[in-house]
Amino acid sequence: MIEALTADPALTELRHSLVTYYGDPARDAAMDAFYADFVHPGDLVFDVGAHVGDRLASFRRLGARVVAVEPQPLCARVLRTLYGDDHQVTLLEAACAARAAPVRLHVNSANPTVSTVSPQFIAAAADAAGWAHETWDAEIGVAGTTLDHLVATYGTPAFVKIDVEGFEEAVLAGLTRPLPALSFEFTTIARDLALRCLDRATRLGFTGFSVALGDQMSLALPRRLPAAEVAAYLAALPYEVNSGDVYCTAPGG
């Protein structure tokens, strides 16, 4: 099925992601071992910003039910092709936000991975080293939902993965109830955003924090550090690190 998708001319811009994220058993095994600390058989997981579904695939291998949220039409098409027949997966072609209302998605046609709902992210990229070649050349309206609405509809997840290219703060603003664990992406072009997300996570009741750098399937810090220590770590990271994820756990999570 991956071969058919990579051969589809309509999906040319996603070919690199499909080749990178599928067909590497060692990467799959490392990902499963990493997420096994957060996800267990029978758990419910929200994958917010599912892209082409490599994390979704890991959550399913771990035995979780998954609600995958992805606003990009081409990515949503890939997800429907790969997971549309899986009754343990719910696919929503939408964006999570602070409120359940339509939003505008800024599309990077050449590099859909960095399409975003956040104009602030685009502005930060415009002046950042290594980002000058990126162009957001289209804009589409997409449905909007909130984490609170997803919880009310599908139940409380054991884990939420948030990877939405600079819109993480708005996604967290749409959550008002405690959860066992979640992750959100950070970038070194918008560290202030990561610090605000840490503050929001603390107000939501999360008490333990750690960081994974880039696409590494391991934590760079002990799992349950206070938010202040993780904030200092993020502030001191070299710019070249580019991105990673902050992992947040509640007491007992």
N, C-alpha and C positions, 0 to 999 in steps of 0.2 A: 504493500500500500504506500509506503514511503517513496518507493521508486516511482510510482505513478504520480505522486504529488510533485516530486522534484523534476519530473519530465513535463509537467503542465506549464505551458508558456505564461499562463495567467498568474502563476505563483513564482515567477522568476526571482522577485525580490526577497522571497522567503526561502529560496533554495539553500543559501548558506546556513540559515538557522536549522533547517530540517536536517541537513547533512551533519552539522555540528552536534545537534542534540539527540539524534537517533542513530542507532547502530553501533554504539560504543559500549560493550558490556562492562568494561572496567569502570567507566564513568557512571553507568547505571547502578552498579553495585556500591560504589562510593556514595552516591546520592541516597540510596536506600538505607545504608548504614547510618548516614548522618541524620536523615529525617526520622529514623526509627526511635530517636530520643524524644520526638514530639508527637508522632503519629503511630497509632496502634490499630490492630484489626477491629473493624466495626466503628471506628471513629468517624465523625463528620469533619471534613476539611473544606474551607473556602479558599479557592485559588483566584485571587483578585489580580487581574493582569496576566491571564493564562498564556498569552502569546501563542506558541505552537504546541504547548502542552507537555513539555518534558517533565516539569514538576508534577503535573497532573498524573502522568504515567507512573511516577514514583509513588505517589500517594495511593494509587490503585494497586500497585504491586505490594504495598504494605497492608492492603485490605481495607482501606478507608473508602467511605462514600464521599464524593466530591461535588461541590457546586463551583463551576468554573465561570468566571466573569471576564469577558473580553469584548471590547467595543470595535475592534478593527474588522471590517467585513472579510478581508482575505484570511486573517488569522482565524476568525470564527468559522470560515469555510473549512479550513484545515482541521479544526477541532471537531466539527460535525463529521467529517470524513473518517477521522481516526477513532472517535469516541461516541458517535451518534447512536450506535447500537448497544452501548453499555448502559444497562439500566441503573447502575450505581453512580452514573455521572449525569449531572444536570448542567446544561450549557445555556448561558445567558449572554446574548449579544448586547452588552450594555457596559456602562462605566459606573464604578462606585464613586460616590461624591458625598458632599456634606448634606445634601438633601435629594429627595427622589424627584428629579426634574431633568428634562433634556439638557445636555451639555454639548459644547463644540469641541470636536477632536481635531487637533492639528496633525495632519498626516505627513510623515516623511516618506515619500513614495519610494525613494531609493534605499532607505534603511528603516523599514517599518518598526523595527525594535524600539526606536526612540520616538515614535509617535506619542503625542501627549495631549492631555486636556489643559495643561498648565502653560499660559503665556509667560509666566515668570521663569519657568525652566528654559524656554526658548531664548529669553533675554539673557539669562545667565550663560547659556551656551554660546551666544553670539560673540562674547568677549573672552572666551576661554580657549586656551591652547589645546590644539588637537580636535577642536569642534568646528573649525571654520568651514569645513567641507560639507557640513550637515545643512540641509535645506528642508524646511517644512513648507511644502508647495501646494498643499490642498487643505481644505477644511470641510468637515461634514458634521451634521447633527446626529447625535446618538442618544439612545435612552439612558437615563440616569437612575441609579438606585442607591441604597445606603446599606451599610453593614447591619444597622438595626433592623431594616426591612428584611434582609436575608435571614437574620436570626429569627425574627417573628414568623417567617414563612417556612424555613427549613429546619430550625432548631439551633441549639448552641453548638458551635464547632469546637473541637479540641484544639484546632490550630487554624490560623489564617495566614496565608502568604500574600503580601502586598508588594507588587512591583509595577508601578504606574508612572515612571518617568517624571518625577517631580510633583506629582499630585497626591503624594502620600498623606500630607497633612489634612487635605480635604477628606480623604477616605476615612482617616481616624476621627475627623469631626463628625462623621455620620455614625459613630459608635458611642453609645452612652452607657453600656452595661459591661460588666467584667467578663473576661474570657480566660481560659487557661493559658494560652500562649499565642503569640503572633510574631511575624517578622515584617519589617519594612525595609525597602531599598534606600540606600543613601548614595550620594555622589559627592566628589570633592569639589565640584563646581557650585554646590549649593549646601554647604555644611550647616548654614544657619537653619535651613529647612529640617535637617536631621535633628538638630538640637530642639527645635520646636516639637517635632514628633516625639522625641524622648520626654519632653515635658508633658505632652498630651497622654502618652502611655502611662506615665507616673500618676497622673490624675485619674486614669481609668483603673488604677489599682495594681498595675504591674510593679513588681519590686526587684526582679532579677533581670539583668541585661548582659548581653554579650554581642560579639561581632564576628561575622565571617567576611573575609576579603575577596573581592572579585567573584569568580565562579568556584572558589575552593569549597570543598565539602568537609570543612572542619572549622571549629571555632578558634579564633586568634586569641581569645581571652577566656578566663574561667567563666562558666555559664551564668552565675548568679551575682554579678557585680552590681553595686549601686549605680544609678543613672549618672551621677556626677563623675564617676570614674570613667564610664564609657564616653561621656561627653568630652572629657579631657583627651581621651584616646583619639576620638574622631577629629578633634581640633588639631592634633599633632601629626596626623597621618600625612605622608608625602602626597603632593598633588597627583603624582603618577599612579597612585593606587586606583584612582578613577572612581571605583564604586564598590559596593558590598551590601551586606544586609545586617540590620540590627535585630537580634532575637530577644523577645520580651516574654517573661514568664511571671505568672501570678503565684502567690503563695500556694503550694501544693500542686502547681502546674508543671 
